[in-house]
């Protein structure tokens, strides 16, 4: 018998949240959720046990967790510190953000090098599930994608970046974006709800974890790599360090190596390669090349992700 795995998902059910309530209702309608003895913000935490014995906890909250980490971090540590994965179900918006997306990103503040734990295999599993369920539901106008690593608590004043690594469980933001019609799309909510229980369902391929650097917030070169397969292998995408935060975070300075090492250390299973965007300036590429040389792993341009069979791995 395989060891039970546990995931916890947080849903703000108040009016400020445009997506989570719909996803929570969809899960409640399709899964035999059972009450637990845990209360958060006066709401009962629900549990689902899948046929393999894995446990999924559904936590209704009064606020978006990352918007008030001062309040929620102690609760998360008290009840869920021994879990394998956590997710915040929320909406995405932004002035230049693509619309009709199902998107996932890891948690971290690149500027200060405070990175939350990352689980590339589980992140890949949920992205594959979103794509599979998107197609099944006929959401042909929607795209499954990734975002660069960030923490919305910075925008909403939810706490300080040093709080991010204090929660020892890999934490993903799982979102629908980026405009009101997409947020309220019940089919998209159903796709997201159905995908949450596939986070521990693997296709059996060897996952080669990467650190990705450069590019824009939604960088297709990295997002599309999630769906690449060759021989018995696939890419594990987790932390993506967008160009803008490499610049503002001073990743061309003396402490860049320690910041990059902190990122690598936060990725469960370590990394087998580093991929950088072609347009990344040479000083940042040099930092990545130096790190890769010391780790004994390949470093390559993101365009090579489209030809994975040409990558020479360290082992």
C-alpha positions in Angstrom: 0.0 0.0 0.0 1.4 3.4 -1.0 1.8 6.1 1.6 -1.0 8.5 1.9 -0.4 12.0 0.4 -2.2 15.1 1.6 -3.0 18.4 -0.2 -4.8 21.4 1.2 -6.6 24.1 -0.8 -7.7 27.5 0.4 -10.8 29.2 -1.0 -11.7 32.8 -0.1 -15.5 32.6 -0.2 -16.2 36.3 0.3 -17.3 38.8 -2.4 -13.8 40.1 -2.9 -12.8 36.8 -4.5 -14.0 36.4 -8.1 -13.1 32.7 -8.6 -12.6 30.7 -5.4 -16.3 30.5 -4.5 -17.3 29.1 -7.8 -14.5 26.5 -7.6 -15.4 25.5 -4.1 -19.1 25.1 -5.1 -18.1 23.0 -8.0 -16.0 20.7 -5.8 -18.8 20.5 -3.3 -21.2 19.4 -6.0 -19.0 16.7 -7.5 -17.0 15.3 -4.5 -18.3 13.5 -1.3 -16.7 16.1 1.0 -16.9 15.3 4.7 -16.6 17.7 7.7 -13.4 17.7 9.7 -13.0 19.1 13.2 -10.9 22.0 11.9 -12.4 25.5 11.8 -10.9 28.5 10.0 -12.6 31.9 10.1 -15.6 30.2 11.6 -15.9 27.8 8.5 -15.6 24.1 8.7 -12.7 22.6 6.8 -13.9 19.7 4.5 -12.0 16.6 3.5 -12.1 14.2 0.5 -10.3 10.8 0.4 -9.6 9.6 -3.1 -9.7 5.9 -4.2 -5.9 5.6 -3.6 -6.3 6.9 0.0 -4.9 10.4 -0.6 -6.5 13.2 1.4 -7.6 16.6 0.1 -8.6 19.3 2.5 -10.8 22.2 1.4 -10.5 25.3 3.5 -13.1 28.2 3.1 -11.5 31.4 4.3 -12.7 35.0 4.9 -9.8 36.6 3.0 -7.4 35.5 0.3 -4.6 33.7 2.3 -1.7 35.6 0.8 -3.5 38.9 1.4 -3.3 38.4 5.2 -0.4 36.1 5.9 0.0 37.5 9.4 -3.4 36.0 10.2 -3.2 32.8 8.1 0.4 31.6 8.4 0.0 30.5 12.1 -3.2 28.6 11.1 -1.5 27.0 8.2 1.5 25.9 10.3 -0.7 24.6 13.1 -3.0 22.4 10.9 -1.2 21.7 7.6 2.6 21.7 8.1 2.9 18.0 7.4 1.1 18.2 4.1 2.7 17.4 0.7 1.2 20.4 -1.2 -0.9 23.5 -0.6 -2.8 25.7 -3.1 -4.5 29.0 -3.0 -7.4 29.1 -5.5 -7.9 32.7 -6.7 -8.3 35.0 -9.7 -5.7 36.6 -11.9 -5.8 40.1 -13.3 -3.3 42.6 -14.8 -3.2 45.4 -17.3 -1.3 43.4 -19.9 -2.3 39.9 -18.7 -3.7 37.4 -21.2 -7.3 36.5 -20.8 -9.0 33.1 -20.7 -6.2 31.3 -18.9 -5.9 28.6 -16.3 -2.6 29.4 -14.6 -0.3 28.1 -11.9 2.7 29.6 -10.2 5.1 29.0 -7.3 5.4 31.3 -4.4 8.4 33.5 -3.7 9.8 37.0 -3.6 12.6 37.0 -6.1 13.9 40.4 -5.0 14.7 39.3 -1.5 15.4 35.6 -2.4 12.6 34.4 -0.1 11.4 31.3 -1.9 8.7 29.0 -0.8 9.2 25.3 -1.2 8.5 24.1 -4.8 7.4 20.6 -5.9 7.9 20.4 -9.7 6.3 17.0 -10.1 3.1 18.0 -8.4 3.0 21.3 -10.2 3.4 19.4 -13.5 0.6 16.9 -12.5 -1.9 19.7 -11.9 -0.9 21.6 -15.1 -1.4 18.3 -17.1 -4.8 17.8 -15.4 -5.9 21.3 -16.2 -5.0 20.8 -19.9 -6.7 17.4 -20.0 -9.9 18.6 -18.3 -9.9 21.8 -20.4 -10.0 19.8 -23.6 -12.7 17.4 -22.1 -14.9 20.4 -21.2 -14.6 22.0 -24.6 -12.8 25.1 -23.3 -11.1 25.6 -26.6 -10.6 29.4 -26.1 -8.7 28.8 -22.8 -5.0 28.2 -22.4 -3.2 26.4 -19.5 0.0 28.3 -18.6 2.5 29.2 -15.9 3.5 32.5 -14.4 6.8 33.7 -13.0 7.4 33.1 -9.3 5.9 35.8 -7.1 3.9 36.4 -4.0 0.7 38.5 -4.1 1.2 39.3 -0.4 3.6 42.0 -1.6 0.9 43.8 -3.5 -1.8 43.5 -0.9 0.4 44.2 2.2 -0.3 40.7 3.5 3.0 40.4 5.4 6.8 40.5 4.8 8.7 38.3 2.4 10.6 36.5 5.1 7.2 34.9 6.0 7.1 33.0 2.7 9.6 30.2 3.6 8.2 29.8 7.1 5.4 27.5 5.7 7.3 24.3 5.0 4.8 23.0 2.4 5.0 23.7 -1.4 2.4 26.4 -2.0 0.9 27.1 -5.5 -1.4 29.9 -6.6 -4.0 28.2 -8.9 -5.9 30.8 -10.9 -8.4 31.7 -13.6 -7.7 34.9 -15.5 -7.8 37.6 -16.4 -11.1 39.4 -16.9 -14.6 39.3 -15.3 -16.2 37.0 -17.9 -13.4 34.5 -17.4 -13.6 34.7 -13.6 -17.3 33.9 -13.6 -17.1 31.1 -16.2 -18.6 28.1 -14.4 -17.1 25.6 -16.9 -13.6 26.9 -16.1 -14.4 26.7 -12.4 -15.4 23.1 -12.9 -12.2 22.3 -14.8 -10.1 23.7 -12.0 -12.1 21.9 -9.3 -11.8 18.6 -11.1 -8.0 19.1 -11.6 -7.2 19.7 -7.9 -7.6 16.0 -7.1 -5.0 14.9 -9.8 -2.1 16.6 -8.2 -0.7 13.2 -7.0 -1.5 11.4 -10.3 1.7 10.9 -12.3 2.1 9.7 -15.9 5.2 7.8 -14.8 7.7 9.8 -16.8 11.1 10.8 -15.3 10.7 14.5 -14.3 13.9 16.5 -14.9 13.7 19.6 -12.7 14.8 22.9 -14.1 15.4 26.4 -12.8 14.1 28.9 -15.4 15.3 32.5 -15.6 14.6 35.6 -17.7 11.7 36.4 -20.0 8.4 38.1 -19.1 5.8 37.2 -16.4 3.9 34.9 -18.8 6.8 33.3 -20.7 5.5 30.8 -23.2 8.9 29.3 -23.8 8.9 28.0 -20.2 5.1 27.4 -19.9 5.0 25.2 -23.1 8.0 23.1 -21.7 5.6 21.6 -19.2 3.9 19.6 -22.0 7.1 18.4 -23.7 7.9 14.7 -23.6 10.8 12.7 -25.0 11.8 9.1 -24.5 10.9 8.4 -20.8 11.4 12.0 -19.6 9.6 15.3 -19.1 10.5 18.8 -17.7 9.7 19.8 -14.2 9.0 23.5 -14.2 8.6 25.3 -10.8 10.4 28.5 -9.9 10.6 30.9 -12.9 12.7 34.0 -12.2 11.3 36.8 -14.5 13.8 39.3 -16.0 12.2 42.3 -14.2 12.9 40.8 -10.8 16.4 39.6 -11.6 17.1 43.3 -12.4 15.4 44.8 -9.3 16.7 42.1 -7.1 20.3 42.8 -8.1 21.1 39.4 -9.5 24.1 41.0 -11.2 25.7 41.8 -7.8 28.0 39.9 -5.4 25.1 38.3 -3.5 23.5 36.9 -6.7 25.0 33.4 -6.1 23.6 33.1 -2.6 20.2 34.2 -3.9 20.2 31.6 -6.7 21.4 28.9 -4.3 18.5 29.7 -2.0 16.1 29.3 -5.0 17.7 25.9 -6.0 17.6 24.7 -2.4 13.8 25.4 -2.2 13.1 23.1 -5.2 12.3 19.6 -3.9 14.6 17.0 -5.6 17.1 19.7 -6.7 17.6 20.6 -10.3 19.1 18.9 -13.3 19.4 21.9 -15.6 19.1 25.7 -15.9 17.3 27.3 -18.8 17.6 31.0 -19.5 15.7 33.2 -21.9 17.7 34.4 -24.9 17.1 38.0 -24.2 18.6 37.8 -20.7 21.6 40.1 -20.3 25.0 38.5 -20.2 25.8 39.4 -16.6 22.8 37.4 -15.5 23.6 34.5 -17.8 27.2 34.4 -16.4 25.8 34.0 -12.9 23.6 31.1 -14.1 26.5 29.5 -16.0 28.8 29.7 -12.9 26.1 28.0 -10.8 25.5 25.3 -13.3 29.2 24.5 -13.6 29.5 24.1 -9.9 26.4 21.9 -9.8 27.6 19.8 -12.8 24.4 20.4 -14.7 23.7 21.8 -18.2 22.7 25.4 -18.8 21.0 26.3 -22.1 18.8 28.8 -23.9 15.0 28.4 -23.6 14.6 27.6 -27.3 16.4 24.3 -26.6 13.4 23.3 -24.5 11.6 22.6 -27.8 14.4 20.1 -28.7 14.9 18.3 -25.4 16.5 15.3 -27.0 19.6 17.5 -27.8 20.2 18.3 -24.1 23.2 16.5 -22.6 22.3 15.9 -19.0 24.8 15.6 -16.1 23.7 12.0 -15.4 
